Amino acid sequence: MSTPPVAPSMGRRAAPTPAVAPCDAPAPIPFHRTVIEDDAIAAITATLRSGWLTSGPRARELEAGLAELLGRRHAVALNSATSALFLACKAAGVGPGDEVLVPAITFMATAEVALHLGARPVIVDVDDATLLIDPVDLERKLTRRARLIAPVHFAGQPCAMRQLRSLAAAERLAIVEDAAHCLTGSAAGDEAAPGADRWRPGDGTLAAALSFYATKELPIGEGGALVSDDDGVIERARRWSLHGISRPAHARMQVGARATYDVEDVGYKMNLPDVLATLGVAQLPRMAAHRARRAALAARYDAALADVPGIRPLPTRPGFASAHHLYVVRVDPAAAGLDRDQLAAQLGARGIGTSVHFTPLHEMTALKSLLGTRSADCPVAARAGREVLSLPLHPALTDADCDRVSRELRLIVAEHAP
Ligand SMILES: Cc1ncc(COP(=O)(O)O)c(C=O)c1O
């Protein structure tokens, strides 16, 4: 057996022993951790061995599962919620000269799709309690150019859809829901469209966009879907998602199948490959249990943080079942003795990861310069944007981790509160 090569001494002194954390230092609690179970990994292996990697039977299976989960007629699996929003807005006919009303507290995707279609996003303020789109400010900002409302079920809590649907109907506007945070959220029957016993995303609207991004409820890395009860929307979205071609590859490549296809429309490349769809299919049956786990953790945080000065968790309204995608608190610096960024830094120093959802759209550099927005356009969102802090919330978070986050947060505030 040969001896392993020994690095020649360069005459340097031995490197100092690296600092080692004391063995009783608690492990960090990251903001998010995705756990993929063995059966999902086995399912991916099977797809990898199947000989078919891109969109095919697994993507179709995911679509059927999503449509069933949400009680919708159809779903189209796509490469992101952004693509779903884009295709739904395009199917609604959004184009140059139109305005698309979006809430200020959301991710850029909700607004950017309007810009890519040549339309103008109009940024609407949010309700101070829920951070959901404010129907009063929405009505105030409606013009003759308004074409579509894109409400966001922020943090998993559904918007008041009955009110939004009647407003949209009166103004002849389409609604495309940004349900990136709300796959498992629902609402009582009085929010539902006629005929449905409970409201779920896509109910009574043109369509809803879902996200399967790495930190979302159905994490597959990157992916999304459009769900809708409208045959025409789905048919066009499906065609546009794959270059506008008439027959997808999986149909053409069966032995003996006709190989030719037509391009019926100019489309895009937004399809979801089977490798990723497999991960979605495997995790679908766990979604209800994962939601229940997040709901229990959210209730645990609520109880632990109820009397911490200057810390106000986002409430869930009666009649609305949140998907509990995020656990968001507002930090009032006057009462807590430190601001959101200082609190996040202190939690970070104690090994706890946090995030911010969201800096409001109207304060983003690109939109300020494109649309000329100012903070005062959406004052409620502007303030919320400085105060919101998202704490770790995911199915793999233990009760002990949740308690540690609450305890450290309480201790930090106790050290600073006036
Ligand atoms: C509210 C909201 N809408 C849309 C998106 C875009 O989702 P995707 O990354 O799947 O395109 C996100 C992603 O974080 C989001 O938070």
PDBQT file of the ligand as one rigid body, heavy atoms in Angstrom, charges set to zero:
ROOT
HETATM    1  C1  LIG A 501     -46.569  36.543  -3.952  1.00  0.00    +0.000 C 
HETATM    2  C2  LIG A 501     -45.723  35.861  -4.967  1.00  0.00    +0.000 A 
HETATM    3  N1  LIG A 501     -46.129  35.847  -6.246  1.00  0.00    +0.000 NA
HETATM    4  C3  LIG A 501     -45.429  35.240  -7.210  1.00  0.00    +0.000 A 
HETATM    5  C4  LIG A 501     -44.236  34.629  -6.919  1.00  0.00    +0.000 A 
HETATM    6  C5  LIG A 501     -43.453  34.016  -8.036  1.00  0.00    +0.000 C 
HETATM    7  O1  LIG A 501     -43.377  32.637  -7.900  1.00  0.00    +0.000 OA
HETATM    8  P1  LIG A 501     -42.387  31.806  -8.844  1.00  0.00    +0.000 P 
HETATM    9  O2  LIG A 501     -41.032  31.910  -8.239  1.00  0.00    +0.000 OA
HETATM   10  O3  LIG A 501     -42.930  30.414  -8.821  1.00  0.00    +0.000 OA
HETATM   11  O4  LIG A 501     -42.466  32.409 -10.198  1.00  0.00    +0.000 OA
HETATM   12  C6  LIG A 501     -43.755  34.624  -5.624  1.00  0.00    +0.000 A 
HETATM   13  C7  LIG A 501     -42.481  33.965  -5.329  1.00  0.00    +0.000 C 
HETATM   14  O5  LIG A 501     -41.893  34.048  -4.294  1.00  0.00    +0.000 OA
HETATM   15  C8  LIG A 501     -44.515  35.257  -4.612  1.00  0.00    +0.000 A 
HETATM   16  O6  LIG A 501     -44.073  35.296  -3.343  1.00  0.00    +0.000 OA
ENDROOT
TORSDOF 0
